[in-house]
Amino acid sequence: MSKQNESLAEHLGILKDRWDQALCNHDYQLAVVAAGVSRTYLFDDQSPVFRANPHLAQWLGSDACEGSTLILETGREPRLLFYSPADYWHQPPDPPEELLGVLNIDVFDSIDAIQREVNVCTQHAGQVAYVGDPSSAQGSLGEVNPSALINELHYLRAYKTEYELQCMRQASARAVSGHLAAASAFAGGASEFELQLAYLDASRQTEADLPYPNIIALNQHAGILHYQHYERAAPNPRHSFLIDAGARHRNYAADVTRTYGSDQAGAAQQTFNALVAAMDRQQQELVSKIRPGLSFLDLHEDMHHRLGGMLNAAGLIQCDGEQAFDAGITRAFLPHGLGHLLGLQTHDVGGHQIDTEGTTSEPPESYQALRLTREIEVDQVFTIEPGLYFIPQLLEELRASEAGQHVCWPEVEALQDFGGIRIEDNVAIRPDGVENLTRDAFAQAPGAA
């Protein structure tokens, strides 16, 4: 058995143990885990790209399972009821060969036949849990998405298996290929639309493959946190390029952001380019401080202290960094959280959970956008993505406040056309330290220095 197959078999064994324990903990004998089916747009016969129920995708590593169902029963081998219809309109999916011999797989050519088999499996079972789209729960399939069971499963998703880490390393390598191509295209004067095409081509993905819609932002668009358009014309002059773009491998995501300044002349351009370099240094210093037992909220606040120092050093505020933090000035320049859990979903579940029972640690009022409040532990994977933005709406609110007197407004206003800066890496907490999936992928990319 190859090393990859060994890690897959180990991964599936861990999933089986987790589900068995969770089912027993909550008095369920059997779980029906449904992949789901596509839903058409309103008044249309077209549908979005299908994404499988992540509780099933964690087993299969693929979205090519629409209509399929996994039966998980305590004390028995998992059984996959795989839907592969006879169809000449679309290419029917093949059963996942790598899972043959690991899962019991039965192939069905109709969803009705799968439903009949599910009814047979659940007929004499005790407590049954249905995990999937509630609108697809047909007949008497037990409790739909019971919160106690889901809470335990979501909490455990934060702890990645070696197989999951291998997938995320592959996703990182694919994303980095796209990032390098986009950076080169930016240097050549490409538009946002052309940058998107360069990224997709180099990362060998279609837009449907992406874990989230790429953010390709030139100039002031970089100050729109989830900027969603791709302008066909390149701006003139070009000041900045922020690219937040990812990739997937067997459904596991990479989420990578880089920011570049142009070679335009001018004091504001020099200040911005220096801020990009400073942000990169601060981001790497933050990563170097990560250790098990550290509160992610503490790490988030550490970044705000650092940001205050950056603003002061760049001549954008008159007070020192600590005063900027205490006065809330840094929150106007960094309105989002430092990071989030990463895995099957870009913003993976369980970021606020502190135990399997579903107890949450909500972010404080001043950091409502923070998606991760858990204590840092071995086997977690999350992002570290500090930012510095010049967002007119937030700056106007700051200007109107008492703290606004500490801001050097002419210097800040000169940077509004640059939009902002974000540097994002994906890190895995290992027993022997932190593995930076993103930096490793850049270092290993063809042509890397």
Backbone hydrogen bonds, N-H to C=O, Kabsch-Sander energy under -0.5 kcal/mol:
donor,donor_aa,acceptor,acceptor_aa,energy
6,E,2,S,-2.4
7,S,3,K,-2.3
8,L,4,Q,-2.1
9,A,5,N,-2.7
10,E,6,E,-2.4
11,H,7,S,-2.5
12,L,8,L,-2.7
13,G,9,A,-2.0
14,I,10,E,-2.3
15,L,11,H,-2.4
16,K,12,L,-2.5
17,D,13,G,-2.2
18,R,14,I,-2.6
19,W,15,L,-2.8
20,D,16,K,-2.8
21,Q,17,D,-2.4
22,A,18,R,-2.7
23,L,19,W,-3.0
24,C,20,D,-2.3
25,N,21,Q,-2.8
26,H,22,A,-1.2
27,D,24,C,-1.4
28,Y,23,L,-3.1
29,Q,127,Q,-2.6
30,L,127,Q,-1.6
31,A,72,L,-3.0
32,V,129,A,-2.9
33,V,31,A,-0.6
33,V,70,L,-3.0
34,A,32,V,-0.7
34,A,131,V,-1.7
35,A,68,S,-2.7
41,Y,46,Q,-3.0
44,D,41,Y,-1.4
53,N,35,A,-1.6
56,L,53,N,-2.0
57,A,53,N,-2.5
58,Q,54,P,-1.9
59,W,56,L,-1.5
60,L,56,L,-2.0
61,G,57,A,-3.2
65,C,63,D,-2.3
67,G,36,G,-2.5
68,S,65,C,-2.5
69,T,81,L,-2.1
70,L,33,V,-3.0
71,I,79,R,-3.3
72,L,31,A,-2.6
72,L,70,L,-0.6
73,E,71,I,-0.6
74,T,29,Q,-2.0
76,R,73,E,-2.1
79,R,71,I,-2.2
80,L,104,N,-3.4
81,L,69,T,-3.5
81,L,79,R,-0.6
82,F,80,L,-0.9
82,F,106,D,-2.9
84,S,82,F,-0.7
84,S,108,F,-3.0
87,D,85,P,-0.7
97,E,95,P,-0.8
99,L,96,P,-1.7
100,L,97,E,-1.4
101,G,103,L,-0.9
102,V,99,L,-2.2
103,L,99,L,-2.9
104,N,78,P,-2.0
105,I,103,L,-0.7
106,D,80,L,-2.7
106,D,104,N,-0.5
108,F,82,F,-3.3
114,I,110,S,-1.5
115,Q,111,I,-2.5
116,R,112,D,-2.2
117,E,113,A,-2.0
118,V,114,I,-2.5
119,N,115,Q,-2.3
120,V,116,R,-1.8
121,C,117,E,-2.4
122,T,118,V,-2.1
123,Q,119,N,-1.1
124,H,120,V,-0.5
125,A,122,T,-0.8
129,A,30,L,-2.4
130,Y,143,E,-3.2
131,V,32,V,-3.2
131,V,129,A,-0.6
132,G,130,Y,-0.6
136,S,133,D,-2.1
137,A,134,P,-1.3
138,Q,136,S,-0.9
141,L,139,G,-1.2
143,E,128,V,-1.8
145,N,130,Y,-4.1
145,N,143,E,-0.5
150,I,146,P,-2.6
151,N,147,S,-2.9
152,E,148,A,-1.6
153,L,149,L,-2.2
154,H,150,I,-2.9
155,Y,151,N,-2.3
156,L,152,E,-1.9
157,R,153,L,-1.1
158,A,155,Y,-1.1
159,Y,156,L,-1.8
160,K,158,A,-0.8
160,K,379,D,-3.0
165,L,161,T,-2.1
166,Q,162,E,-2.2
167,C,163,Y,-2.1
168,M,164,E,-2.1
169,R,165,L,-2.2
170,Q,166,Q,-1.9
171,A,167,C,-2.3
172,S,168,M,-2.2
173,A,169,R,-2.2
174,R,170,Q,-2.0
175,A,171,A,-2.5
176,V,172,S,-2.7
177,S,173,A,-1.7
178,G,174,R,-1.5
179,H,175,A,-2.5
180,L,176,V,-2.6
181,A,177,S,-1.6
182,A,178,G,-2.4
183,A,179,H,-2.5
184,S,180,L,-1.9
185,A,181,A,-2.2
186,F,182,A,-2.4
187,A,183,A,-1.9
188,G,184,S,-1.1
189,G,186,F,-1.9
190,A,185,A,-2.2
193,F,231,E,-2.3
195,L,191,S,-2.4
196,Q,192,E,-2.2
197,L,193,F,-2.0
198,A,194,E,-2.3
199,Y,195,L,-2.3
200,L,196,Q,-2.6
201,D,197,L,-2.4
202,A,198,A,-2.3
203,S,199,Y,-2.4
204,R,200,L,-0.7
204,R,201,D,-0.7
205,Q,200,L,-2.2
209,D,206,T,-1.0
210,L,206,T,-0.8
210,L,207,E,-0.6
215,I,244,D,-2.7
216,I,214,N,-0.7
217,A,215,I,-0.6
217,A,242,L,-2.8
218,L,216,I,-0.5
219,N,240,S,-2.0
221,H,218,L,-1.8
222,A,219,N,-2.0
223,G,220,Q,-1.9
224,I,221,H,-1.9
225,L,223,G,-0.7
227,Y,224,I,-1.8
239,H,237,P,-0.5
241,F,260,Y,-2.3
242,L,217,A,-3.0
243,I,241,F,-0.5
243,I,258,R,-2.7
244,D,215,I,-2.5
245,A,243,I,-0.6
245,A,256,V,-2.2
247,A,254,A,-1.2
249,H,252,Y,-2.2
252,Y,249,H,-2.0
253,A,343,G,-2.5
254,A,247,A,-2.4
256,V,245,A,-1.1
257,T,424,E,-1.2
258,R,243,I,-2.0
260,Y,241,F,-2.7
262,S,239,H,-2.2
270,Q,266,G,-1.9
271,T,267,A,-2.5
272,F,268,A,-2.6
273,N,269,Q,-2.7
274,A,270,Q,-2.1
275,L,271,T,-2.0
276,V,272,F,-2.3
277,A,273,N,-1.9
278,A,274,A,-2.3
279,M,275,L,-2.8
280,D,276,V,-2.1
281,R,277,A,-1.9
282,Q,278,A,-2.5
283,Q,279,M,-2.6
284,Q,280,D,-2.0
285,E,281,R,-2.2
286,L,282,Q,-2.3
287,V,283,Q,-2.2
288,S,284,Q,-2.0
289,K,285,E,-0.7
289,K,286,L,-1.2
290,I,286,L,-0.6
290,I,287,V,-1.2
293,G,376,I,-3.1
294,L,291,R,-1.8
296,F,374,R,-1.4
299,L,295,S,-1.6
300,H,296,F,-2.4
301,E,297,L,-2.4
302,D,298,D,-2.1
303,M,299,L,-1.7
304,H,300,H,-1.4
305,H,301,E,-2.0
306,R,302,D,-2.2
307,L,303,M,-2.7
308,G,304,H,-2.1
309,G,305,H,-1.6
310,M,306,R,-2.1
311,L,307,L,-2.6
312,N,308,G,-2.0
313,A,309,G,-2.7
314,A,310,M,-2.0
315,G,312,N,-1.5
316,L,311,L,-2.7
317,I,311,L,-0.9
318,Q,406,H,-3.4
319,C,406,H,-0.6
324,A,320,D,-2.2
325,F,321,G,-2.1
326,D,322,E,-2.5
327,A,323,Q,-2.2
328,G,325,F,-1.2
329,I,324,A,-1.8
330,T,324,A,-0.9
331,R,328,G,-0.5
332,A,328,G,-0.6
332,A,329,I,-1.3
333,F,329,I,-0.7
333,F,330,T,-0.8
334,L,330,T,-1.4
337,G,369,A,-0.7
342,L,381,V,-2.1
343,G,345,Q,-1.5
348,D,341,L,-2.0
348,D,345,Q,-0.6
348,D,346,T,-1.0
353,Q,350,G,-0.6
354,I,359,T,-2.8
355,D,359,T,-0.7
358,G,355,D,-1.3
361,S,352,H,-3.1
362,E,360,T,-0.6
367,Y,364,P,-2.0
368,Q,365,E,-0.8
370,L,367,Y,-2.0
371,R,339,G,-0.6
373,T,351,G,-2.5
374,R,351,G,-1.0
376,I,294,L,-2.9
379,D,429,I,-3.9
380,Q,377,E,-1.5
382,F,427,V,-2.1
383,T,340,H,-2.1
384,I,425,D,-2.3
385,E,338,L,-3.6
388,L,421,I,-2.2
389,Y,333,F,-2.5
390,F,419,G,-2.7
391,I,389,Y,-0.5
395,L,391,I,-2.6
396,E,392,P,-2.5
397,E,393,Q,-1.5
398,L,394,L,-2.1
399,R,395,L,-2.7
400,A,396,E,-1.8
401,S,397,E,-0.5
401,S,398,L,-1.1
404,G,398,L,-0.6
404,G,401,S,-1.0
405,Q,402,E,-1.4
406,H,403,A,-2.0
407,V,404,G,-1.5
408,C,316,L,-2.5
409,W,407,V,-1.4
412,V,408,C,-2.0
413,E,409,W,-3.1
414,A,410,P,-1.5
415,L,412,V,-1.6
416,Q,413,E,-1.2
418,F,415,L,-1.7
419,G,415,L,-0.5
419,G,416,Q,-1.1
420,G,418,F,-2.1
421,I,388,L,-2.5
423,I,386,P,-1.7
424,E,257,T,-2.4
425,D,384,I,-1.9
427,V,382,F,-2.9
427,V,425,D,-0.5
428,A,435,E,-3.1
429,I,380,Q,-2.7
430,R,428,A,-0.8
430,R,433,G,-2.9
433,G,430,R,-1.5
435,E,428,A,-3.0
436,N,434,V,-0.6
437,L,426,N,-1.5
437,L,435,E,-1.1
438,T,426,N,-1.1
440,D,436,N,-2.3
441,A,437,L,-1.6
442,F,438,T,-2.2
443,A,439,R,-2.6
444,Q,440,D,-1.9
445,A,441,A,-0.7
445,A,442,F,-0.7
448,A,445,A,-2.3
